[in-house]
């Protein structure tokens, strides 16, 4: 009941205390906690539950099944963010077998933030659909410059394949030139000094 009180959803201290209380239950009774998830109102608890689930052998599979089962943007977004936080600093992870159908389901979600978070997670798994989506966005000068920059930074961080031609082309793009230079330096290559000096 405490986890589901909307009046406490913004209280950082109560969220932390409730997380400490529920954390042992995640490992002992993961299905019980997942059944609670749509009713939990505390963002910190929801994201931490996702992170704790990922330490269990089949935790991602359980979480992915829940993502596919509903369109509740609040808890789905918080658990996706928790998953991304758990994988922070990781360039690539072997794609789970359940991911392709999970990604397809999340891309039909009515909330754009849920779709975006799923795309970010897909890049960690080397999902070509997610990666190509960001590549197309970064390469399209008709799109929002800020969104293009975010897409490019994601591709550089993930060290996406076949980025050199994209980065070469973006050297002539005033909006993304600086990020493209950083990317070329990051990816390396014998022609990088000449490209930057030309």
Phi and psi restraints in degrees (value plus and minus 20) as a CYANA .aco file:
   2 UNK   PHI     -83.1   -43.1
   2 UNK   PSI     -54.9   -14.9
   3 UNK   PHI     -90.6   -50.6
   3 UNK   PSI     -37.4     2.6
   4 UNK   PHI    -128.7   -88.7
   4 UNK   PSI      -8.9    31.1
   5 UNK   PHI    -106.2   -66.2
   5 UNK   PSI      91.6   131.6
   6 UNK   PHI     -84.5   -44.5
   6 UNK   PSI     -42.3    -2.3
   7 UNK   PHI     -89.1   -49.1
   7 UNK   PSI     -41.0    -1.0
   8 UNK   PHI    -120.5   -80.5
   8 UNK   PSI     -19.3    20.7
   9 UNK   PHI     -82.5   -42.5
   9 UNK   PSI     -45.4    -5.4
  10 UNK   PHI    -124.5   -84.5
  10 UNK   PSI     -14.5    25.5
  11 UNK   PHI    -109.5   -69.5
  11 UNK   PSI      85.8   125.8
  12 UNK   PHI     -80.3   -40.3
  12 UNK   PSI     -62.1   -22.1
  13 UNK   PHI     -84.2   -44.2
  13 UNK   PSI     -66.4   -26.4
  14 UNK   PHI     -85.1   -45.1
  14 UNK   PSI     -57.0   -17.0
  15 UNK   PHI     -80.7   -40.7
  15 UNK   PSI     -64.0   -24.0
  16 UNK   PHI     -84.1   -44.1
  16 UNK   PSI     -65.0   -25.0
  17 UNK   PHI     -82.6   -42.6
  17 UNK   PSI     -61.6   -21.6
  18 UNK   PHI     -86.9   -46.9
  18 UNK   PSI     -55.6   -15.6
  19 UNK   PHI     -84.2   -44.2
  19 UNK   PSI     -64.1   -24.1
  20 UNK   PHI     -79.7   -39.7
  20 UNK   PSI     -54.0   -14.0
  21 UNK   PHI     -92.6   -52.6
  21 UNK   PSI     -57.8   -17.8
  22 UNK   PHI    -109.8   -69.8
  22 UNK   PSI     -37.8     2.2
  23 UNK   PHI     -74.2   -34.2
  23 UNK   PSI     -66.4   -26.4
  24 UNK   PHI     -83.2   -43.2
  24 UNK   PSI     -47.5    -7.5
  25 UNK   PHI     -91.8   -51.8
  25 UNK   PSI     -49.0    -9.0
  26 UNK   PHI     -80.1   -40.1
  26 UNK   PSI     -65.2   -25.2
  27 UNK   PHI     -94.7   -54.7
  27 UNK   PSI     -57.5   -17.5
  28 UNK   PHI     -98.6   -58.6
  28 UNK   PSI     -58.9   -18.9
  29 UNK   PHI    -157.1  -117.1
  29 UNK   PSI      46.0    86.0
  30 UNK   PHI     -79.8   -39.8
  30 UNK   PSI     -56.9   -16.9
  31 UNK   PHI     -85.9   -45.9
  31 UNK   PSI     -54.6   -14.6
  32 UNK   PHI     -84.6   -44.6
  32 UNK   PSI     -65.7   -25.7
  33 UNK   PHI     -85.4   -45.4
  33 UNK   PSI     -60.2   -20.2
  34 UNK   PHI     -84.3   -44.3
  34 UNK   PSI     -53.5   -13.5
  35 UNK   PHI     -87.2   -47.2
  35 UNK   PSI     -49.9    -9.9
  36 UNK   PHI     -94.1   -54.1
  36 UNK   PSI     -45.4    -5.4
  37 UNK   PHI     -69.2   -29.2
  37 UNK   PSI     -67.1   -27.1
  38 UNK   PHI     -82.7   -42.7
  38 UNK   PSI     -38.2     1.8
  39 UNK   PHI    -117.4   -77.4
  39 UNK   PSI     -37.0     3.0
  40 UNK   PHI     -89.3   -49.3
  40 UNK   PSI     109.3   149.3
  41 UNK   PHI    -121.3   -81.3
  41 UNK   PSI     -26.0    14.0
  42 UNK   PHI    -114.5   -74.5
  42 UNK   PSI      92.8   132.8
  43 UNK   PHI     -76.6   -36.6
  43 UNK   PSI     -62.6   -22.6
  44 UNK   PHI     -82.7   -42.7
  44 UNK   PSI     -61.8   -21.8
  45 UNK   PHI     -84.4   -44.4
  45 UNK   PSI     -63.5   -23.5
  46 UNK   PHI     -81.8   -41.8
  46 UNK   PSI     -65.2   -25.2
  47 UNK   PHI     -88.4   -48.4
  47 UNK   PSI     -57.8   -17.8
  48 UNK   PHI     -90.2   -50.2
  48 UNK   PSI     -53.4   -13.4
  49 UNK   PHI     -80.5   -40.5
  49 UNK   PSI     -64.9   -24.9
  50 UNK   PHI     -79.7   -39.7
  50 UNK   PSI     -65.7   -25.7
  51 UNK   PHI     -82.4   -42.4
  51 UNK   PSI     -60.1   -20.1
  52 UNK   PHI     -89.4   -49.4
  52 UNK   PSI     -57.7   -17.7
  53 UNK   PHI     -80.2   -40.2
  53 UNK   PSI     -54.8   -14.8
  54 UNK   PHI     -86.9   -46.9
  54 UNK   PSI     -34.3     5.7
  55 UNK   PHI    -104.8   -64.8
  55 UNK   PSI     -29.1    10.9
  56 UNK   PHI    -110.2   -70.2
  56 UNK   PSI     133.4   173.4
  57 UNK   PHI     -76.1   -36.1
  57 UNK   PSI     -62.9   -22.9
  58 UNK   PHI    -135.2   -95.2
  58 UNK   PSI       5.2    45.2
  59 UNK   PHI     -83.4   -43.4
  59 UNK   PSI     -63.3   -23.3
  60 UNK   PHI     -84.5   -44.5
  60 UNK   PSI     -60.1   -20.1
  61 UNK   PHI     -81.9   -41.9
  61 UNK   PSI     -60.4   -20.4
  62 UNK   PHI     -84.6   -44.6
  62 UNK   PSI     -63.8   -23.8
  63 UNK   PHI     -86.1   -46.1
  63 UNK   PSI     -62.8   -22.8
  64 UNK   PHI     -82.3   -42.3
  64 UNK   PSI     -58.4   -18.4
  65 UNK   PHI     -82.1   -42.1
  65 UNK   PSI     -57.9   -17.9
  66 UNK   PHI     -89.4   -49.4
  66 UNK   PSI     -59.0   -19.0
  67 UNK   PHI     -79.2   -39.2
  67 UNK   PSI     -58.0   -18.0
  68 UNK   PHI     -95.7   -55.7
  68 UNK   PSI     -33.0     7.0
  69 UNK   PHI    -112.2   -72.2
  69 UNK   PSI     -30.2     9.8
  70 UNK   PHI    -173.4  -133.4
  70 UNK   PSI     153.8   193.8
  71 UNK   PHI    -144.2  -104.2
  71 UNK   PSI      13.2    53.2
  72 UNK   PHI    -103.6   -63.6
  72 UNK   PSI      83.6   123.6
  73 UNK   PHI     -83.9   -43.9
  73 UNK   PSI     -55.1   -15.1
  74 UNK   PHI     -80.7   -40.7
  74 UNK   PSI     -80.3   -40.3
  75 UNK   PHI     -94.8   -54.8
  75 UNK   PSI     -49.9    -9.9
  76 UNK   PHI     -85.8   -45.8
  76 UNK   PSI     -61.9   -21.9
  77 UNK   PHI     -86.4   -46.4
  77 UNK   PSI     -63.0   -23.0
  78 UNK   PHI     -84.7   -44.7
  78 UNK   PSI     -58.6   -18.6
  79 UNK   PHI     -94.1   -54.1
  79 UNK   PSI     -52.8   -12.8
  80 UNK   PHI     -85.3   -45.3
  80 UNK   PSI     -63.1   -23.1
  81 UNK   PHI     -83.3   -43.3
  81 UNK   PSI     -59.8   -19.8
  82 UNK   PHI     -81.7   -41.7
  82 UNK   PSI     -59.2   -19.2
  83 UNK   PHI     -85.3   -45.3
  83 UNK   PSI     -63.0   -23.0
  84 UNK   PHI     -83.8   -43.8
  84 UNK   PSI     -58.3   -18.3
  85 UNK   PHI     -83.9   -43.9
  85 UNK   PSI     -59.4   -19.4
  86 UNK   PHI     -83.7   -43.7
  86 UNK   PSI     -52.2   -12.2
  87 UNK   PHI    -116.7   -76.7
  87 UNK   PSI     -11.1    28.9
  88 UNK   PHI     -77.4   -37.4
  88 UNK   PSI     114.2   154.2
  89 UNK   PHI      67.8   107.8
  89 UNK   PSI     -26.6    13.4
  90 UNK   PHI    -114.5   -74.5
  90 UNK   PSI     107.4   147.4
  91 UNK   PHI     -96.2   -56.2
  91 UNK   PSI     -62.1   -22.1
  92 UNK   PHI    -177.2  -137.2
  92 UNK   PSI     123.2   163.2
  93 UNK   PHI    -150.7  -110.7
  93 UNK   PSI     125.2   165.2
  94 UNK   PHI     -77.1   -37.1
  94 UNK   PSI     111.5   151.5
  95 UNK   PHI     -85.9   -45.9
  95 UNK   PSI     104.5   144.5
  96 UNK   PHI     -83.9   -43.9
  96 UNK   PSI     128.0   168.0
  97 UNK   PHI     -80.4   -40.4
  97 UNK   PSI     -49.3    -9.3
  98 UNK   PHI    -102.9   -62.9
  98 UNK   PSI     -27.1    12.9
  99 UNK   PHI     -85.9   -45.9
  99 UNK   PSI     -66.5   -26.5
 100 UNK   PHI     -73.6   -33.6
 100 UNK   PSI     -66.1   -26.1
 101 UNK   PHI     -94.4   -54.4
 101 UNK   PSI     -47.5    -7.5
 102 UNK   PHI     -89.3   -49.3
 102 UNK   PSI     -64.5   -24.5
 103 UNK   PHI     -82.0   -42.0
 103 UNK   PSI     -63.7   -23.7
 104 UNK   PHI     -79.6   -39.6
 104 UNK   PSI     -61.8   -21.8
 105 UNK   PHI     -85.8   -45.8
 105 UNK   PSI     -64.5   -24.5
 106 UNK   PHI     -88.1   -48.1
 106 UNK   PSI     -46.6    -6.6
 107 UNK   PHI     -94.3   -54.3
 107 UNK   PSI     -30.1     9.9
 108 UNK   PHI    -117.8   -77.8
 108 UNK   PSI     -15.9    24.1
 109 UNK   PHI     -86.2   -46.2
 109 UNK   PSI     122.0   162.0
 110 UNK   PHI     -91.1   -51.1
 110 UNK   PSI     -34.2     5.8
 111 UNK   PHI    -117.1   -77.1
 111 UNK   PSI     102.3   142.3
 112 UNK   PHI     -84.0   -44.0
 112 UNK   PSI     -52.6   -12.6
 113 UNK   PHI     -87.6   -47.6
 113 UNK   PSI     -56.6   -16.6
 114 UNK   PHI     -84.9   -44.9
 114 UNK   PSI     -64.1   -24.1
 115 UNK   PHI     -78.5   -38.5
 115 UNK   PSI     -65.2   -25.2
 116 UNK   PHI     -84.9   -44.9
 116 UNK   PSI     -63.6   -23.6
 117 UNK   PHI     -81.6   -41.6
 117 UNK   PSI     -57.9   -17.9
 118 UNK   PHI     -85.7   -45.7
 118 UNK   PSI     -58.6   -18.6
 119 UNK   PHI     -83.7   -43.7
 119 UNK   PSI     -61.9   -21.9
 120 UNK   PHI     -80.1   -40.1
 120 UNK   PSI     -65.1   -25.1
 121 UNK   PHI     -83.8   -43.8
 121 UNK   PSI     -58.3   -18.3
 122 UNK   PHI     -79.8   -39.8
 122 UNK   PSI     -55.9   -15.9
 123 UNK   PHI     -85.1   -45.1
 123 UNK   PSI     -51.5   -11.5
 124 UNK   PHI     -86.8   -46.8
 124 UNK   PSI     -53.3   -13.3
 125 UNK   PHI    -106.2   -66.2
 125 UNK   PSI     -18.5    21.5
 126 UNK   PHI      52.2    92.2
 126 UNK   PSI       6.6    46.6
 127 UNK   PHI     -88.7   -48.7
 127 UNK   PSI      94.4   134.4
 128 UNK   PHI     -85.3   -45.3
 128 UNK   PSI     -50.6   -10.6
 129 UNK   PHI     -84.6   -44.6
 129 UNK   PSI     -65.6   -25.6
 130 UNK   PHI     -85.9   -45.9
 130 UNK   PSI     -64.0   -24.0
 131 UNK   PHI     -84.8   -44.8
 131 UNK   PSI     -64.7   -24.7
 132 UNK   PHI     -85.9   -45.9
 132 UNK   PSI     -52.5   -12.5
 133 UNK   PHI     -82.1   -42.1
 133 UNK   PSI     -64.0   -24.0
 134 UNK   PHI     -89.6   -49.6
 134 UNK   PSI     -55.7   -15.7
 135 UNK   PHI     -84.2   -44.2
 135 UNK   PSI     -64.2   -24.2
 136 UNK   PHI     -82.5   -42.5
 136 UNK   PSI     -61.3   -21.3
 137 UNK   PHI     -84.7   -44.7
 137 UNK   PSI     -67.0   -27.0
 138 UNK   PHI     -83.1   -43.1
 138 UNK   PSI     -51.5   -11.5
 139 UNK   PHI    -105.5   -65.5
 139 UNK   PSI     -30.4     9.6
 140 UNK   PHI    -115.4   -75.4
 140 UNK   PSI      86.4   126.4
 141 UNK   PHI     -88.4   -48.4
 141 UNK   PSI     -29.9    10.1
 142 UNK   PHI    -105.5   -65.5
 142 UNK   PSI     -29.2    10.8
 143 UNK   PHI    -107.0   -67.0
 143 UNK   PSI     148.9   188.9
 144 UNK   PHI     -78.3   -38.3
 144 UNK   PSI     106.3   146.3
 145 UNK   PHI     -77.5   -37.5
 145 UNK   PSI     -60.4   -20.4
 146 UNK   PHI     -85.1   -45.1
 146 UNK   PSI     -62.7   -22.7
 147 UNK   PHI     -85.9   -45.9
 147 UNK   PSI     -57.0   -17.0
 148 UNK   PHI     -84.3   -44.3
 148 UNK   PSI     -61.3   -21.3
 149 UNK   PHI     -83.9   -43.9
 149 UNK   PSI     -63.9   -23.9
 150 UNK   PHI     -79.6   -39.6
 150 UNK   PSI     -65.0   -25.0
 151 UNK   PHI     -80.9   -40.9
 151 UNK   PSI     -63.5   -23.5
 152 UNK   PHI     -84.6   -44.6
 152 UNK   PSI     -63.1   -23.1
 153 UNK   PHI     -82.2   -42.2
 153 UNK   PSI     -57.6   -17.6
 154 UNK   PHI     -83.1   -43.1
 154 UNK   PSI     -65.8   -25.8
 155 UNK   PHI     -82.9   -42.9
 155 UNK   PSI     -59.2   -19.2
 156 UNK   PHI     -88.1   -48.1
 156 UNK   PSI     -64.3   -24.3
 157 UNK   PHI     -80.3   -40.3
 157 UNK   PSI     -60.5   -20.5
 158 UNK   PHI    -101.5   -61.5
 158 UNK   PSI     -24.5    15.5
 159 UNK   PHI      32.8    72.8
 159 UNK   PSI      30.5    70.5
 160 UNK   PHI     -79.8   -39.8
 160 UNK   PSI     128.1   168.1
 161 UNK   PHI     -92.2   -52.2
 161 UNK   PSI     138.1   178.1
 162 UNK   PHI      36.1    76.1
 162 UNK   PSI      19.2    59.2
 163 UNK   PHI    -110.1   -70.1
 163 UNK   PSI     -41.0    -1.0
 164 UNK   PHI     -77.2   -37.2
 164 UNK   PSI     -67.4   -27.4
 165 UNK   PHI     -80.8   -40.8
 165 UNK   PSI     -57.3   -17.3
 166 UNK   PHI     -84.2   -44.2
 166 UNK   PSI     -65.6   -25.6
 167 UNK   PHI     -86.3   -46.3
 167 UNK   PSI     -58.3   -18.3
 168 UNK   PHI     -80.0   -40.0
 168 UNK   PSI     -65.3   -25.3
 169 UNK   PHI     -84.7   -44.7
 169 UNK   PSI     -56.7   -16.7
 170 UNK   PHI     -95.9   -55.9
 170 UNK   PSI     -26.8    13.2
 171 UNK   PHI     -84.2   -44.2
 171 UNK   PSI     -42.2    -2.2
 172 UNK   PHI    -114.8   -74.8
 172 UNK   PSI     -15.6    24.4
 173 UNK   PHI    -119.3   -79.3
 173 UNK   PSI      93.4   133.4
 174 UNK   PHI     -82.3   -42.3
 174 UNK   PSI     -49.8    -9.8
 175 UNK   PHI     -94.8   -54.8
 175 UNK   PSI     -53.3   -13.3
 176 UNK   PHI    -137.3   -97.3
 176 UNK   PSI     -15.8    24.2
 177 UNK   PHI     -76.9   -36.9
 177 UNK   PSI     -66.7   -26.7
 178 UNK   PHI     -81.0   -41.0
 178 UNK   PSI     -65.0   -25.0
 179 UNK   PHI     -85.7   -45.7
 179 UNK   PSI     -56.4   -16.4
 180 UNK   PHI     -84.4   -44.4
 180 UNK   PSI     -59.3   -19.3
 181 UNK   PHI     -82.7   -42.7
 181 UNK   PSI     -65.5   -25.5
 182 UNK   PHI     -79.4   -39.4
 182 UNK   PSI     -59.0   -19.0
 183 UNK   PHI     -85.5   -45.5
 183 UNK   PSI     -62.9   -22.9
 184 UNK   PHI     -83.1   -43.1
 184 UNK   PSI     -60.7   -20.7
 185 UNK   PHI     -83.7   -43.7
 185 UNK   PSI     -60.3   -20.3
 186 UNK   PHI     -85.6   -45.6
 186 UNK   PSI     -63.6   -23.6
 187 UNK   PHI     -96.8   -56.8
 187 UNK   PSI     -46.5    -6.5
 188 UNK   PHI      57.6    97.6
 188 UNK   PSI    -187.4  -147.4
 189 UNK   PHI     105.0   145.0
 189 UNK   PSI     126.5   166.5
 190 UNK   PHI     -90.2   -50.2
 190 UNK   PSI     -40.5    -0.5
 191 UNK   PHI    -113.7   -73.7
 191 UNK   PSI     -20.9    19.1
 192 UNK   PHI     -81.2   -41.2
 192 UNK   PSI     -68.9   -28.9
 193 UNK   PHI     -78.1   -38.1
 193 UNK   PSI     -61.3   -21.3
 194 UNK   PHI     -85.5   -45.5
 194 UNK   PSI     -62.1   -22.1
 195 UNK   PHI     -81.0   -41.0
 195 UNK   PSI     -59.8   -19.8
 196 UNK   PHI     -95.6   -55.6
 196 UNK   PSI     -44.9    -4.9
 197 UNK   PHI    -108.6   -68.6
 197 UNK   PSI     -41.7    -1.7
